[in-house]
């Protein structure tokens, strides 16, 4: 076995040199690519090291040049770095979520297979009283979106797309504000759909202008789940499986749910890997 007798400070200097070189190369690559390279600096450095290594391997295959500080290796590192950052940025742009459609645009488009309107999440509009069935409807709709291709639920909007506001729901909370409302919604999703599904949901309350003044509307957006999501309607009740069919939410029987799951998540391998890749890209790309 060959022993490495070099002092530790030389190894440290070498590592720092690699890091500085990667920082320089990644900065040059991002400058050359402009807006096509929307990556965090840390991500760009890692990708640049990978691209530079590929560039040196290619250069070593076509020449006998052994000096690192020479035109060919430097050019090879730069080209490899630019190519790697460009490829990763393109992948990130493809897998990142598109900017959300504005609430006024969603209201104008009406209910679809990806958009649903609900007047309240806690109060029965007809009776004016708190009704657990309203909470169940919210959970069922989100479960159907998760088991489909994702979607957006707007709360505080009637069936015709007219903003009603969240005052009725706020009246059931001890602290009537958007933060407390979002916290309650996440607790509802965690209980009914599981903590993983709740963590992946985007929840926001926005003021929407109307003829009678601005009214608050809650937007809940979820992406397609990489695994089946079951609804727990109550503590001791059996789990339910809901899907989105057109612009309606439907519960599937056991045999129908089993067939749906087999076709949508075969072995769960592909969807899980795809979901992990999307999560990695979204985390490393600049927001």
TAWO-V478432 format. One record per pair of residues at least 24 apart in sequence whose C-alpha atoms are under 10 Angstrom apart, sorted by the first residue. I is the first residue (numbers start at 1). GAP is how many residues later the second one is. D is the distance in whole Angstrom. If there is no record, write none. Layout:
BEGIN
I_GAP_D / I_GAP_D
END
This chain:
BEGIN
18_31_8 / 19_26_8 / 19_27_9 / 19_29_10 / 19_30_8 / 20_25_9 / 21_24_9 / 21_27_9 / 21_28_9 / 21_31_10 / 21_56_10 / 22_24_8 / 22_25_9 / 22_26_6 / 22_27_6 / 22_28_9 / 22_29_10 / 22_30_8 / 22_55_9 / 22_56_10 / 22_59_8 / 23_25_8 / 23_26_9 / 24_24_9 / 24_54_10 / 25_24_9 / 25_26_10 / 25_27_9 / 25_49_10 / 25_52_8 / 25_53_6 / 25_54_9 / 25_55_10 / 25_56_7 / 25_57_8 / 26_25_10 / 26_26_10 / 26_52_8 / 26_55_7 / 26_56_7 / 26_58_10 / 26_59_8 / 27_54_10 / 27_55_10 / 28_50_8 / 28_53_9 / 28_54_8 / 29_49_7 / 29_50_8 / 29_51_9 / 29_52_7 / 29_53_5 / 29_54_8 / 29_55_9 / 29_56_7 / 29_57_8 / 30_51_9 / 30_52_8 / 30_55_8 / 30_56_8 / 30_59_10 / 31_51_10 / 32_50_8 / 32_54_10 / 33_49_8 / 33_50_10 / 33_52_9 / 33_53_7 / 33_56_10 / 34_52_10 / 35_54_10 / 36_49_9 / 36_50_7 / 36_51_10 / 36_53_7 / 36_54_7 / 36_57_9 / 37_45_9 / 37_48_7 / 37_49_6 / 37_50_9 / 37_51_8 / 37_52_5 / 37_53_8 / 37_55_9 / 37_56_9 / 37_248_9 / 37_249_9 / 38_47_9 / 38_48_9 / 38_50_10 / 38_51_6 / 38_52_9 / 38_54_8 / 38_55_8 / 38_246_10 / 38_247_6 / 38_248_6 / 38_249_8 / 39_46_8 / 39_49_9 / 39_50_7 / 39_53_9 / 39_242_10 / 39_243_10 / 39_244_10 / 39_245_7 / 39_246_5 / 39_247_5 / 39_248_9 / 40_243_9 / 40_244_6 / 40_245_6 / 40_246_5 / 40_247_9 / 41_243_9 / 41_244_9 / 41_245_9 / 42_242_8 / 42_243_10 / 43_42_9 / 43_45_10 / 43_238_10 / 43_240_10 / 43_241_6 / 43_242_8 / 43_243_9 / 44_37_9 / 44_38_10 / 44_40_9 / 44_41_7 / 44_44_9 / 44_45_9 / 44_240_9 / 44_241_9 / 45_36_9 / 45_40_9 / 46_35_10 / 46_38_10 / 46_39_9 / 47_33_10 / 47_34_7 / 47_35_9 / 47_36_10 / 47_37_6 / 47_38_6 / 47_39_10 / 47_40_10 / 47_41_8 / 48_29_8 / 48_30_9 / 48_31_10 / 48_32_8 / 48_33_5 / 48_34_7 / 48_35_9 / 48_36_7 / 48_37_7 / 49_28_9 / 49_31_9 / 49_32_7 / 49_35_9 / 50_27_10 / 50_30_8 / 50_31_7 / 50_34_7 / 50_35_9 / 51_25_9 / 51_26_7 / 51_27_8 / 51_28_8 / 51_29_4 / 51_30_4 / 51_31_7 / 51_32_7 / 51_33_5 / 51_34_8 / 52_24_7 / 52_25_4 / 52_26_7 / 52_27_8 / 52_28_5 / 52_29_5 / 52_30_9 / 52_31_9 / 52_32_8 / 53_24_7 / 53_27_8 / 53_28_9 / 54_25_10 / 54_26_6 / 54_27_9 / 54_29_10 / 54_30_9 / 55_24_7 / 55_25_5 / 55_26_8 / 55_28_9 / 55_29_10 / 56_24_8 / 88_193_9 / 88_197_9 / 89_192_9 / 89_196_8 / 91_186_10 / 91_187_9 / 91_190_8 / 92_185_10 / 92_186_8 / 92_188_9 / 92_189_5 / 92_190_7 / 92_191_10 / 92_192_9 / 92_193_7 / 92_194_10 / 93_188_9 / 93_189_9 / 93_192_9 / 94_184_9 / 94_187_10 / 95_179_10 / 95_180_10 / 95_182_8 / 95_183_6 / 95_184_9 / 95_185_10 / 95_186_7 / 95_187_8 / 96_182_7 / 96_183_9 / 96_185_7 / 96_186_6 / 96_187_9 / 96_189_8 / 96_191_10 / 97_126_9 / 97_181_9 / 97_185_8 / 100_52_9 / 100_121_9 / 101_51_10 / 102_104_10 / 102_106_10 / 102_117_10 / 103_49_10 / 103_51_8 / 103_60_10 / 103_103_8 / 103_104_9 / 103_105_7 / 103_114_8 / 103_115_9 / 103_116_8 / 104_57_9 / 104_58_10 / 104_59_9 / 104_104_7 / 104_105_9 / 106_46_9 / 106_47_10 / 106_48_9 / 106_55_8 / 107_47_9 / 107_50_8 / 107_51_10 / 107_52_10 / 107_53_8 / 107_54_5 / 107_55_7 / 107_56_8 / 108_52_9 / 108_53_7 / 108_54_9 / 109_52_9 / 110_49_8 / 110_50_7 / 110_51_6 / 110_52_10 / 110_137_10 / 111_41_10 / 111_42_10 / 111_43_10 / 111_48_8 / 111_49_9 / 111_50_8 / 111_135_10 / 111_136_6 / 111_137_9 / 112_39_9 / 112_40_10 / 112_132_10 / 112_133_10 / 112_134_7 / 112_135_5 / 112_136_8 / 113_31_10 / 113_32_9 / 113_35_9 / 113_36_9 / 113_37_9 / 113_38_8 / 113_39_10 / 113_131_7 / 113_132_7 / 113_133_5 / 113_134_4 / 113_135_7 / 113_136_9 / 114_30_10 / 114_31_7 / 114_34_9 / 114_35_8 / 114_36_7 / 114_37_4 / 114_38_6 / 114_39_8 / 114_107_10 / 114_108_10 / 114_130_8 / 114_131_10 / 114_132_8 / 114_133_7 / 114_134_10 / 115_26_10 / 115_30_9 / 115_35_9 / 115_36_6 / 115_37_5 / 115_38_6 / 115_39_8 / 115_106_9 / 115_132_8 / 115_133_10 / 116_25_8 / 116_26_10 / 116_29_10 / 116_35_8 / 116_36_7 / 116_37_5 / 116_38_6 / 116_39_9 / 116_41_9 / 116_42_10 / 116_43_9 / 116_45_10 / 116_131_7 / 116_132_9 / 116_133_10 / 117_24_10 / 117_35_9 / 117_36_6 / 117_37_5 / 117_38_6 / 117_39_8 / 117_40_6 / 117_41_6 / 117_42_6 / 117_43_8 / 117_44_7 / 117_45_9 / 117_46_10 / 117_102_10 / 118_35_7 / 118_36_6 / 118_37_5 / 118_38_6 / 118_39_6 / 118_40_6 / 118_41_7 / 118_43_9 / 118_45_10 / 118_46_10 / 118_100_10 / 119_35_8 / 119_36_6 / 119_37_5 / 119_38_5 / 119_39_5 / 119_40_8 / 119_42_10 / 119_43_9 / 119_44_8 / 119_45_7 / 119_46_8 / 119_47_8 / 119_49_9 / 119_50_10 / 119_98_10 / 120_34_9 / 120_35_6 / 120_36_5 / 120_37_8 / 120_38_9 / 120_44_9 / 120_45_9 / 120_46_7 / 120_47_9 / 120_48_7 / 120_49_6 / 120_50_10 / 120_97_10 / 120_98_10 / 121_33_10 / 121_34_7 / 121_35_8 / 121_45_9 / 121_47_9 / 121_48_7 / 121_64_9 / 121_97_10 / 122_44_10 / 122_46_8 / 122_47_6 / 122_48_9 / 122_49_10 / 122_50_8 / 122_51_10 / 123_45_6 / 123_46_6 / 123_47_10 / 123_48_9 / 123_49_8 / 124_44_9 / 124_45_10 / 125_43_8 / 128_40_8 / 129_39_9 / 129_40_10 / 129_43_9 / 130_38_9 / 130_39_8 / 130_41_9 / 130_42_7 / 133_100_10 / 135_50_9 / 135_53_8 / 135_54_10 / 135_57_10 / 135_98_10 / 136_52_9 / 136_56_8 / 136_95_9 / 136_96_9 / 136_97_7 / 136_98_9 / 137_96_10 / 137_112_9 / 138_47_9 / 138_50_9 / 138_51_9 / 138_54_10 / 139_46_9 / 139_49_8 / 139_50_7 / 139_51_10 / 139_52_9 / 139_53_6 / 139_54_7 / 139_92_7 / 139_93_9 / 139_94_8 / 139_103_10 / 140_49_10 / 140_52_9 / 140_53_9 / 140_90_9 / 140_91_7 / 140_92_9 / 140_93_9 / 140_100_9 / 140_101_9 / 140_102_6 / 140_103_9 / 140_104_10 / 140_109_7 / 140_110_9 / 140_111_9 / 141_101_8 / 141_102_8 / 141_103_8 / 141_107_9 / 141_108_6 / 141_109_9 / 142_47_8 / 142_50_10 / 142_51_9 / 142_55_9 / 142_56_10 / 142_59_9 / 142_78_8 / 142_79_9 / 142_80_7 / 142_81_10 / 142_87_10 / 142_89_9 / 142_100_9 / 142_101_9 / 142_102_9 / 142_107_9 / 143_46_9 / 143_49_9 / 143_50_7 / 143_54_9 / 143_79_9 / 143_81_10 / 143_82_9 / 143_85_9 / 143_86_6 / 143_87_7 / 143_88_7 / 143_97_9 / 143_98_8 / 143_99_6 / 143_100_7 / 143_101_9 / 143_106_9 / 143_108_10 / 144_80_10 / 144_85_8 / 144_86_9 / 144_87_9 / 144_97_8 / 144_98_5 / 144_99_4 / 144_100_5 / 144_101_9 / 144_104_9 / 144_105_6 / 144_106_8 / 144_107_8 / 145_76_9 / 145_77_7 / 145_78_8 / 145_79_7 / 145_80_9 / 145_84_10 / 145_97_9 / 145_98_7 / 145_99_6 / 145_100_10 / 145_104_9 / 146_47_10 / 146_51_8 / 146_54_10 / 146_55_10 / 146_75_10 / 146_76_6 / 146_77_6 / 146_78_5 / 146_79_5 / 146_80_9 / 146_81_9 / 146_82_8 / 146_83_7 / 146_84_10 / 146_96_9 / 146_97_8 / 146_98_9 / 147_76_9 / 147_77_6 / 147_78_6 / 147_79_9 / 147_80_8 / 147_81_6 / 147_82_6 / 147_83_9 / 147_94_8 / 147_95_7 / 147_96_6 / 147_97_8 / 147_113_10 / 147_114_9 / 147_117_9 / 148_75_9 / 148_76_6 / 148_77_8 / 148_80_9 / 148_81_10 / 148_94_9 / 148_95_6 / 148_96_6 / 148_97_9 / 148_116_9 / 149_73_9 / 149_74_7 / 149_75_5 / 149_76_8 / 149_94_10 / 149_95_9 / 150_71_8 / 150_72_5 / 150_73_4 / 150_74_4 / 150_75_8 / 150_94_9 / 151_69_8 / 151_70_6 / 151_71_6 / 151_72_7 / 151_73_8 / 151_93_9 / 152_49_10 / 152_50_9 / 152_51_10 / 152_67_7 / 152_68_6 / 152_69_4 / 152_70_7 / 152_71_9 / 153_50_10 / 153_65_8 / 153_66_6 / 153_67_5 / 153_68_6 / 153_69_9 / 154_49_10 / 154_50_10 / 154_51_10 / 154_63_7 / 154_64_6 / 154_65_5 / 154_66_6 / 154_67_9 / 155_50_9 / 155_61_9 / 155_62_6 / 155_63_5 / 155_64_7 / 155_65_8 / 156_49_10 / 156_59_8 / 156_60_7 / 156_61_5 / 156_62_7 / 156_63_9 / 157_58_10 / 157_59_9 / 157_60_7 / 157_61_9 / 162_48_9 / 163_44_10 / 163_45_7 / 163_46_9 / 163_47_7 / 163_51_9 / 163_52_7 / 163_53_8 / 163_54_7 / 164_44_10 / 164_46_9 / 164_50_10 / 164_51_7 / 164_52_8 / 164_53_8 / 165_41_10 / 165_42_9 / 165_43_9 / 165_49_8 / 165_50_5 / 165_51_5 / 165_52_6 / 165_53_9 / 166_39_9 / 166_49_8 / 166_50_6 / 166_51_7 / 166_52_8 / 167_48_9 / 167_49_8 / 177_28_10 / 178_26_8 / 178_27_6 / 178_28_9 / 178_38_9 / 178_39_10 / 178_40_9 / 179_25_9 / 179_26_9 / 181_24_9 / 181_37_9 / 182_36_9 / 182_37_10 / 182_38_10 / 185_35_9 / 189_42_9 / 189_43_10 / 190_42_10 / 191_40_9 / 191_41_7 / 191_42_9 / 191_43_9 / 191_44_9 / 192_37_10 / 192_38_8 / 192_39_5 / 192_40_5 / 192_41_6 / 192_42_8 / 192_43_9 / 192_47_9 / 193_36_7 / 193_37_6 / 193_38_5 / 193_39_7 / 193_40_9 / 193_46_10 / 194_35_8 / 194_36_8 / 194_37_8 / 194_38_9 / 196_29_10 / 196_33_10 / 197_25_8 / 197_26_9 / 197_28_8 / 197_30_10 / 197_32_8 / 197_33_10 / 198_24_9 / 200_24_10 / 200_25_9 / 224_47_10 / 224_51_9 / 225_40_10 / 225_46_8 / 225_47_9 / 225_50_8 / 226_38_9 / 226_39_8 / 226_42_7 / 226_43_9 / 226_44_9 / 226_45_5 / 226_46_5 / 226_47_9 / 226_48_8 / 226_49_6 / 226_50_9 / 227_34_9 / 227_37_9 / 227_38_7 / 227_39_10 / 227_40_10 / 227_41_7 / 227_42_10 / 227_44_8 / 227_45_7 / 227_48_10 / 228_29_10 / 228_32_10 / 228_33_7 / 228_36_9 / 228_37_8 / 228_40_9
END
